[in-house]
Amino acid sequence: AQLEHKGHFNIVLKSHKDPTNNINMPKQNNFFNALHYRCVEVVKASQYVELANDLEINKAITYLRQKDFNQAVETLKMFEKKDSRVKSAAATNLSFLYYLENEFAQASSYADLAVNSDRYNPSALTNKGNTVFANGDYEKAAEFYKEALRNDSSCTEALYNIGLTYKRLNRLDEALDCFLKLHAILRNSAQVLYQIANVYELMEDPNQAIEWLMQLISVVPTDSRALSKLGELYDSEGDKSQAFQYYYESYRYFPSNIEVIEWLGAYYIDTQFCEKAIQYFERASLIQPTQVKWQLMVASCFRRSGNYQKALDTYKEIHRKFPENVECLRFLVRLCTDIGLKEVQEYATKLKRLEKMKEIREQRIKSGRDSSGGSRGRREGSAGSDSGQNCTASSKGERLSAKLRALPGTNEPYESSSNKEIDASYVDPLGPQAERPKTAAKKRIDEDDFADEELGDDLLPE
């Protein structure tokens, strides 16, 4: 206000508008940058020279708000040779910037510079604690946070970070105490409310966790993570209806959470509404197109709901995308057999070939392990006596003869497995189907053992 009263800002605006005025300004097209530079020059030439440094730091903060991190870093690095107060403020901001970019070595270096320049700067101590926390030294990090609080009891960042540190150290009571103190200062902080609920969950007190999460969604009602957490807690308590309500709300706000989608699909299967579960598994297959299990679940839902043609088409599409999937072929063989289609032989042949390839692959792996174990045994036995070598040779010959006896004939290499029946058994990915209640069942009439016998006169009643 004093500078404006003296007309300095009028000089700035006038000099900026006048193209003939030769001002030594950087080549920047932004009006803010040019005007800010001129303001700093005018203030430096006045008796309020100390305000120039604050204006420069404010300029760096403005760059941060504009997400121009490179300009902010360049502006802050100019203060490394200034006096201690300004140097500490600039180094604190630089440490924070490097911490956000996961460059912890640079962040620690500037945090040390900030602390050494001003030991009573709570922000500098908090940043130093953050760099130590990132390295896993939680006890030392807590000391820096406590020192920051001793210098400034209103430093909420330090108090919050102490709570996180105690939670990592599994000192849950102390962590809860920190977050409750912070809640008294920041009544509607969503982060604090979530941390309190999370600590109660770790302390195995789901009722308190649910209560604090309810407060959280009253502050941020569209937080899908908080809603899914509420659904998870209600599900663990056995309240399926409340769990479904919050899982569904979470899905409505964020329909790409695989865990929520899987729970909703499983819920409809448990309640015997398989046709409603299809839309959730279809969405899961869109999110994870390389995971075959979601598409198998869609086909199983069609089969359970009685739409066999749609189930068959889905299984065929899965087989086209994943021709090496054995489970899909087993379902195709079983479904074609039940419906009576001629394609069953084609799928049975493919299934047999895949199972044979799988068996050969397993034998190769097993033989490779046996050979590696045998080589180790030979290396260990090489240092033994001659009698040991003879025993090893004889046992080796016995194993070789046994292996030769187990091999099939030379003319038909796959003769021993060619007559093997096809294993078309499968495991339903949706689990066993619930049995329907039996109603109006006819009673079985016991067969008469003498139904075919003719009764003679001597057997008739007199």
Secondary structure, DSSP 8 states (H G I E B T S, - for coil): -HHHHTTHHHHHHHHHH-TTS-----S---HHHHHHHHHHHHHHTSS-THHHHHHHHHHHHHHHHTT-HHHHHHHHHTTTTS-HHHHHHHHHHHHHHHHHTT-HHHHHHHHHHHHHH-TT-HHHHHHHHHHHHHTT-HHHHHHHHHHHHHH-TT-HHHHHHHHHHHHHTT-HHHHHHHHHHHHHHSTT-HHHHHHHHHHHHHTT-HHHHHHHHHHHHHH-TT-HHHHHHHHHHHHHTT-HHHHHHHHHHHHHH-TT-HHHHHHHHHHHHHTT-HHHHHHHHHHHHHHSTT-HHHHHHHHHHHHHTT-HHHHHHHHHHHHHH-TT-HHHHHHHHHHHHHHT-TTHHHHHHHHHHHHHHHHHHHHHHHHHHHHHHHHHHHHHHTTS-HHHHHHHHHHHHHHHHHHHHHS--SS-TTHHHHT---------TT-S-------S--------TTTT----TTTS--
